[in-house]
């Protein structure tokens, strides 16, 4: 029988709006992650010296987030110098990939106790600031894609056009995200640790409505893209897109032997994993093949999954995934998603896990599947099994 990776706990910061004046803006990203790690260690009552490794997701690894931010945060938290750390970048899926790598290390016997998580301070380290003035593609890449890749917002528009999603459906989904997130605060707050005076997610709009969302102008409309893609109807707005945010997350993952030895009670087992690539122009559709690959590996059918967390990069991404796979809306993002809660890109994978696990515990469900679209036409998918 293969070893199992057990998820003991997940802790995250509140998610703040990723701009000056946001609730976390004055916190250095190293300190933000340090406080989140400290809260996880304290809540699990584990000796931090037991940790074999810290795997950290962070996308914009420049400036305050450079120099292996996971290691700097661990030291800033006053934790043992004997514990190493590594920082990885799989775009929006970075924290989820950190969790997957950690669980895979436990299953392989390389780790007994490992922490995975992520951090992103988008108000202090701007998206794209690690690419300014640089050629990130090179002549061979440009030869393959002579017209160039597109902004994610254009990809979201192309997805809406391909799957026949109109403006009303995008805005209705966004409204549902805010309503569900507001209704679930009593559940989701269990995994949030306060950072100073910040104790709750900042992005939930309690007073939004379809009328207000319908008043917003398309965010990515331009003449060049309109000529290149005449099928686009220009329906993607700031209201039906994820929010730029600040935040951090951390998860404690151990082997069964370590859980027994340390007296830890697991909340779930992390059982199956999949990564996939897809068309980099559509960019955000990789969650479809990643989900199919994960289900095939697990031997489960879509109907066997009790709840899903699909990152709400844009309403169109989740709605297209639902239409393509036939997933029931009442099982998807039941406690709201990134449209309401925010999307600090390096940390969001941990938030998906926290939401999914909390919803499984609340409903008594067994299997949860989370999947995350990623820049460049990639995605990862993870299956967790709630444990009594």
N, C-alpha and C positions, 0 to 999 in steps of 0.2 A: 504494500500500500504506500503510495507516494506521501511525502511529508505535506503538511498543511501549513499555510500562512494564516495566522490569526490576527485580526484587527482588534486591538484592545480598546483604543479610543481615538477620537478625532477632535481636535480643538481648532478654532479659527478666531481671528480678530473680527470685530465688526467691519463691514466694508463701507469705506467712505467715498464720497464723490472725488474723482480724480482731478481735482483742480484746486487752485489756491482758495483757501477758505473752507475746504473740506475738513471733516472732523479728524482726519489723520494726517493732514498735510504737514503739520509741524513736527511730526515724528520721523526721525531718520529711518530708512528702510532696514538697516541692520538692527536698530533698537526694536522696530515693530516685530520682526521675526524673532528676535531674542525673547521678547515678552511672551510671544505665542509658544515658543519652545518651553520656556519656564513654566507656563501654565499647564502644558501637557505633562511634563515631568511631575509637577506637583499633584495634579489630579489623579494620575495613575499610581502615585506613591512608589515609583520605581527609583532605584539607585541609578543615577545618570551614568555612572561608570560602567554599567552593564551594557550600554549601547555600543554595538559594533561599528555603526556607521550612520551618518546623516546624509540623506540624499535630498537635495533642494532643487526645486524648479524656479527658474527666473529667466525671463525672456530678454529684457533689455539690460544686458550685463555690461554696463558702462557707467562711469561716474560713481555715484554712491552705491550702485549695485554691482560694481566690478569686484575683482579680486576674490572670487569664490565666496559669495555672500553667506553661504551656509556656514562655512568655517568661522567667519567673522561674527555671525550672530550667535553661534554656539559659545564662543569665548566671551562675547558681550553679556550673555546670560549668566556668566559666572560658573559655567558647567565644566566638567573635567577636561583638561588639556589632552588627555589620552585618547579622546574620541575624535576620529577624523571626519571629514565632510567632503562632499563633491557637489558641484552645482551644474545642472543640466538645462538644456533648452530644446524642448519640442513644442515651441510656440505655445498656443493656448492650452495644450495638453501637458504642459511641463510638470505640474504637481501630480496629475494623474499618472504620468509616466514614471515619476519618482516613486509613487506608491507601487506601481507595477514592478519596477526594478527591485524595490525592497522586498516585495512578496516573492518574486522569482528567486531572489537570493536566499530567502528562508527555505523555499521549496528545494532548492539545489543543495542546501546544507552549508552555504557560505556564510550565513548570518544566523544568529539566535535571536538577537534583539536589534531592531533597526528603526530609525525614525525617518519618515518621508514627509515632504511638504513643499511649500513654495511661498514666494513673496513677490509683490510688485507694487511699487509706489509710482503710479502713473501721473500723479500730480507733481512729482519731483524729478522723475527720470522719464522724459517724454518718449512715447512710442516713435520708433524710427531714429532716435538720437544716436544709436550705435551704427547707423548706416550713412550718416550725413557725409557727402562728398566722396563716397566710396562706390566703386563698381562691384556690386554683389553678384553679378551674373557671369560676365565674361563672354567672349565671342562665340564659343560653342553653344552656350545656352541661348544667346540671342539668335543664332542661326536656326535653332530648333523652334523658337517662338519669335519670329521676326517682328510681329506687331507688339510684342511685349506682354507681360502679365498685367493684370488689372487690380485695382483696389478691391478690398473685400466687399465694400458696398456695392460695387458693380457685380461681383459674383452673386451677392444676395439678390440683386435685381434679375440676373439671368436665371437663377433658381426659381424665383417667383414666376417668371415668364414660362419656363419649361413645364412647371407643374401646375400652371393655371391658377395661381394664387392672386386674388385681387386685393386692392388696398383695404377693403372692409375686413377681409379675413385676417390680414396682417395686424391691423389695429385691434381687432377683437381678441386675437391671441395675446397681444401685449397687455391689454386691459385685464385679461384673465390672470396673467403673471402677477400683476400688482395686487389684484384681489386675493389671489391664493397666498402670496407672500405675507400680506397683511393679516390674513386669517390664521396663518401658521406661526406667528411670532412666538407663541407659547411653546411650540415644539422646537423651532430652529434656535431659539435663544439658549437652549440647554448646552449647545456646543460652542457658544460664543464666550470668549474671555474679554473683559473690559480692557481697553487701552487708555489709561488715564480716565478722562471723563466720558470717553466714547464707549458706549455699551450696547448700541443697537445699530443695525444697518441704516445708512442714510438715504439710500436711493428709492425706497418704497414711496410711491405717490398715492396717498390715501384718497385724494380728492380728484384723481384723474377720471376721465370718462371717454366714451367713444367720440363725443362731440369735440372735446379738447384734443384728442389724438388726431382726429380728422382735419384739424386746422393746421397741423404742422406741414411744412413744405418738404418735398423730396430732398434728401440730403446729398445725393450724389449725381443729380442730373447735370449733364453737360453736353455740348454740341458734338464734341469729338466722339464720345461713347454712343451718343444717339445715332450718329452716322454709321458707326461700326456695328452696333447691335440694334437694328430698328425694331426688334421684337420686344425690347424693354418698354414697360408701361410707366416706369418711374413711380414706384409705390413705397420704397424704403425710406423711412424717416428716422429722426433721432428717437421718436417715440416707440417705434417697433424694432429698435436695435438695442444691443446690450450697452450698458453704461460704462464709460471709462472710469476706473475705480482704483482705490488703494486697498490693500489687504494682505493677509498672510494666513496660512493654514499649516497644520502639523498632525501627523498620524503615527501612532505607535503600533508596530507590526512585529510579531514574535512567532517562534516555533511553538509547537505543542509542548515540547519538553521544557522550554523556557517558561511558558505560561504556568505549568504545573510547579516548577521549581520556585518561581517567584510569587506564586499565589495570585496570579492575574486572571481576571474573568473576561474572556473575549466577548465582544459584541457581535462579531461576524467572522466568517472565513472568506478570504479572497481566493477564488478558485480557478478562474480562467481569464485569459488575456488575448487581445488581438490588436494588431496595428495594420493599417492599410493606407495605400496611396491612391489618388484619383486625379482626374483632370485638374491641373493647377489654375485653369481659367475659371471653371466653376468653383474650384478651391475648397468649398465647404461641404461637399457632398460625400467626402470620404467616410462619414459616419454610416452611410448605407452599406458599403461592402465590409466595413469593420464590424458592424453588428451581425451581418450574415456570417462572417468568418467566426465570430465568437460563438454564435449559436451552434454552428456546425461542430466546433471543437468541444463544446460542452455536452452535446447530445440533447440539448433542450430545444423545444419549439418556442416560437414567440409567445404562444398562449400559456406556457409554463412560467413566464416571468411575471411576477406580481406587480412590480413598479419599475419605471424607467426614469432616469435623469439624462436628458439630452440638452447639452449646453445651448442656451438661447443667445447665440451670437447675433442672430437676427430671427424674427418670427418666421421668415420664409424657410430657413434651414430646418427648423423643427417640424413645421407643417409638411414640407416635402418628404422628410424622413417618415413621418406618420403615414402619408399617402402611399409611399413606395412600399412600406413594410406591412401596412394594415394594422398598426398599433392603435389601441383604443385610447382616445383622448383622456379619459378619466384615470388612466394609469401613468400619464406622462407629466412630470414636473408638478406633482400634486401640491407642493409647498412653495410654488413660484420658482422663478429662475433668474438668469442674469439680466433680463430686461428690467426687472424690478430690484434685484438685489445687488447688481453690479458685477463687473467682470475684470478684476485685477489679474491679468492674463497668466502670470506665473503661479498664482495661488488658487485659481478657480477649481482645479481638479479636486482639491480637498473640500471645497464647499459643496461640490456635487456629491461627494461621498457622505458628508455630514447630512445633507438634505435627504439623500436616499436612505441612509441607515435610520435616521430619525423617523422617516415615513414608514419604513418597514416595521420598526418597533411599535409605532402607534397603531398600525393596521393589523399586525400579526402576520404579515406576509413573510415568505421565505426567501425568494430570489429577487435580487435587484440588479439591473443592468444600467451602467452609466457609459455614455459615449460623448466624445469631445471632438468637434471639428477644429482643424488647425491650418494656419497659413501655409501656402505652398501645395495644397491639395493632399493633406494627410489627415488621419484620425486615429484615435485609439478607443478601445472598448474594454470594459472590465466587468466581470460578474462577481457579485458578492452573495453570500448566503448568510442570512441572519441566524444567530445561534441563541437558543434559550438560556 
